[in-house]
């Protein structure tokens, strides 16, 4: 006798479909959540890497600010037996009477200078600076002495009391009991690149002339506040934002030496996350930033003591 075969009833099919939909929705929810978590973790990992690198570079530069090798006095035109008029091509001239690449005979040589960027061309060799960030300019020699001066660089040969700056292609001046260091003029600022305006920390460095190149992307803002000794007692009396610094502070008179710098770096994700709204307020010293957009950010800060401040 043949047995009859029965399929699923409509009710059973509906129940199975309902259970399947719930299971699929659960799996999809887990997938979306994991994808969002992965994106968030990736963004913050990139922010940590970029921000810490930028902070390390700027802090390292400031730690070595105004280092002039064996030279023991304030670095100026009067202390040099020779100095080029300017590097090859257009010189990068910062604010102040004596703020070119090499010292001039017109007052104190400005070896450290910063300002808030209020125009795309804060100095004559830059035309693409991001507004409202800061610009930092330093002159010094690279820490390790060299035994030969090669073409394509500038050098300082000095002893305790006198020095000479010259192009590496030229002959090394003879100075008794002297050593030689590579001379550097460096500039840091933020610019935006590409159709999505990705913020990038730029570095300008001296070769035969000033050469600019991207250093790290995702750095939206840098800010500096300078610790000033206003009474000559060897301690910081106040921190002053770059935009509020005066000529007396930059020129380093006896009662207004720069002893320390607070460095702030605001790192921003390269891409937007439209499932995230950033309503945080970031405090960069005396200024605050509230973006209200869809980019993740992290703020980094450090205080740097200027060990060579006697010459600043």
N, C-alpha and C positions, 0 to 999 in steps of 0.2 A: 504494500500500500504506500503510495507516494505522499510524503508529508508536504503540507503547504508552506511556502516561504513568505515571510513578512518583512517589509522594510521598516524604516523609522517613520514614526508618525510626525505630522506637522508640528505638534507640540514639542516632541523630542528634538526636532531640528531647531526650532526656535530657542529652546533652552540651551542647546549646544552652541548655537551662534552667539547667544547672549554671554555665555561663559567665555567663549573665545574672544569676544570683543573686550571684555573686562581684562582678560589676560594680556591681550595685545596692548591695551591702553596702559597697563602696568609696566610692561616691558618697554614701551615707547617712552613713558615718563622717566624710567630709570636711565634709558639711553640719553634722553635730552639733559637730564640732571648731570649725568657723568660727563657729557660733552661740555656743558657749561662750567662744571668744576675743573675740567681739564684746561679749558680756555683761560679761566681765572688764574689757575695755578701757573700756567705758562706765562701769562701777562705779568704776574707779580715776580716770577723768577727772572724774567727779562728786565723788569724795572730794577730789581735788586742788583743785577749784574751791571747794568748801564749806569745807574746812579752811583754805586760804590766806586766804579772805575773813574767816572768823572770827578767825584770828590777826591779820590786819591791823587789824580793828576794835578788838580788845582792846589791841593794841600802841599804836595811835593814841591811844586813851583814856588809857593809862598815860603816854605821852609828854607829854601835856598835863595830867596830874594836878596839882592844887593851883595851877593858873594863875589869878591874880586880877587880870589886866590890869596897870594901872600901880601897883597897890598893892605896896609894897616890904617890908612887915613881915609877921609871922605873922598870918594871918587869924583873927579872933576877934570875939566880941560887943563887946569893948571898943573895937575899931577902927571900929565902925559908928555913925553918927548915927541910923540907923533900920533896922529889920529886922522882917519879918512874924513872927508867932508860929508859924505853920505854913501850908502850902499848903492850898488848898481840899480838903475831904474828909479822909480819914485820912492822916496823915503816915506815911512809911516810916521806921521807927526801927531802926537797926542796933544792934549791941552796943556798950556803952560809955556813959558818963555824958552825953556831948555828941555824939550821933551822929544827930541829926535832919536834916531838909532844910536848915534854917537854924541858924546858931550860937546857942547859949544861954549865959547868964551862969553856967555851972556847971563851968568847967574848959576844957581845950584842946578845940577844935573838931576832930572826927575827919573829915577830908576824904577819907581813903582807908582802906578797911576790907575785909577778906575773911575767909571762914571756910569750912571743909568743911561740907557740908550733911548733917546727921544726922537731920533731920525735914523733913516736907513744908512746914512753916511756919518757915523759918529766921529770918525777920523778920515783923513783924505784917501787912505788906501782900502777902505771898506765901503761898499755900496748896497749891501744886502742884509744888514743887521736887523734882527727881530726887535721890535719896540718893547719897552718896559722891562727887558732883562738888563743885566750889567755887562760891561766890557772890562777886561783886565789886561793891563800892559806891564811887562817886566823887562828889565835888562840886567844881565849878570853874566858870569862865565860858568861853563859846565864844570861840575865839581872835580873831575879827575884830570890832572895835568897830562899833557901830551908831549911827545918827544920830537914831533915833526909837524909842520904846518902845511896841510895839503890844499890844493886849489879848490875853489868853490865854497870856502868858509872864511870867516874872519877870526882873528886871534888876538889875545892879550898876553904879552910878555911883561912880567913885572917882578920887582923885588919889594921890599917893605915900604919904600918911599916913592918910587917912580915906576911908570909903565909905558907901554907903546901898543897901540891898536893898529893892525895892518891886515891886508888881504893875504890869504894863504899862498897865493901864487908868488908873492914877493919874498924878499929875503928877510930872515928873522933878525930884528935889531939886537945888538949886543947890549945887555944890561948886566952888570956884575951881580952875582948871586941871585939870578932870576930863574923863574920857571914859566911855562907857557900853558895857557888854557884856551879852549874854544870860546869865542865871544858869542853870546846869544841875546836876541831881542825877540820876545814872544808875546803874542796877543791871543786872548780867548774871548769869544763872543758866540751868540746863538743866531743861527739863520734858519729859515724854513725851506724845505726842498720838496719838489714834486707837486703833482696836482692835489695831493691830500695835505700839503703843507706840514710835512713831518719835521719837527724841530731837531736841529743837529748842533752839537757843540763843535765849533770850529777852532782850529789852532793855526796861528800864523807863526812861522819860524824863519829865522834869518839864515840864508845860504849866501849866494852872491847878492841877492835881494830878498825881500819878504815873500815867502811862499805860503799860501793858505791851503788847508786840506781838512776834510771832515774827520773828526776824532771819534765821536760816538753819537749815535742817533737816539732820539727819544728823550733828550735833555731840553726841557721847555724853558727853564729859567735858571740863571745863576745870580746870586746876590751876595754882596760883600759889605761888611761893616768893620771899620778899622778902630782898634783899641788905641787911644791916644793918651800919652803921658802929658798932661797940661801944666804940671808944676815942677817938672824936672826931678821927681823923687824916685824914678825908675819903676813905677807901677802904673797900670792903666786906670785912668780916672773916668773915662767914658768911651762908649762905642758909637761911632758916627757912620751913617750910611754913606756909600760912595758919592751919591748925588749931593750930599751936604758938606763934603770935604772942601777945605779952602786951600789956597796956595801955600799958606803958612804950614799947614799940616803936611802937604805933599813935599814941600821943600825941607822939612825936618829941622826947623829951628830948635834951639836948645830947650824950649818950653813946650814943644808940640811934636814930640817924636812918636812915630808909629811903632808900637811894641807888639801888637797882635792883630789878627784878622779872624773874624767869624765868617765862615764860608757856608752858604746855603745852596743846595742843588735840588731843584724840583724836576723829577723824572716823570715822563708821561708815556703811556702805552702808544705804540705806533698806530694801532688800529682801534676804531670805536667798537664798543659792545653795546648794542641798542637795547639789550636786556638789563643794562646797568646805568644808573644815573648817579653822577658824582656831584653831590651837594656839599662836600666837605670844605672846610676852610683851612688853608695851609698858612702857617705863620712863619714867614721868612724874616726873622728878627723884627724889625720895626714895621714891616709891611705884611699885609695879609692878602691871600688870593683865594677867591671862591669861584671855581670854574663853571659849575652848573651845566655840565655836558655829559657825554657818554664815554669819556676816557678815564681809565684808572691812572692813579698817580701815587708816587711815594716821595716823601721829603727826606733829604739827608742833610746833615749839618756837622760842622767840626770847627774847633777853635785852634788856630795855628799861632804859635809864638814865633816872632821874627828874631832869630838868633843873631842876625847881622844888623840889628836895628840901630846900632851905633852909627852906621853909615847911611841910614835912610833919611 
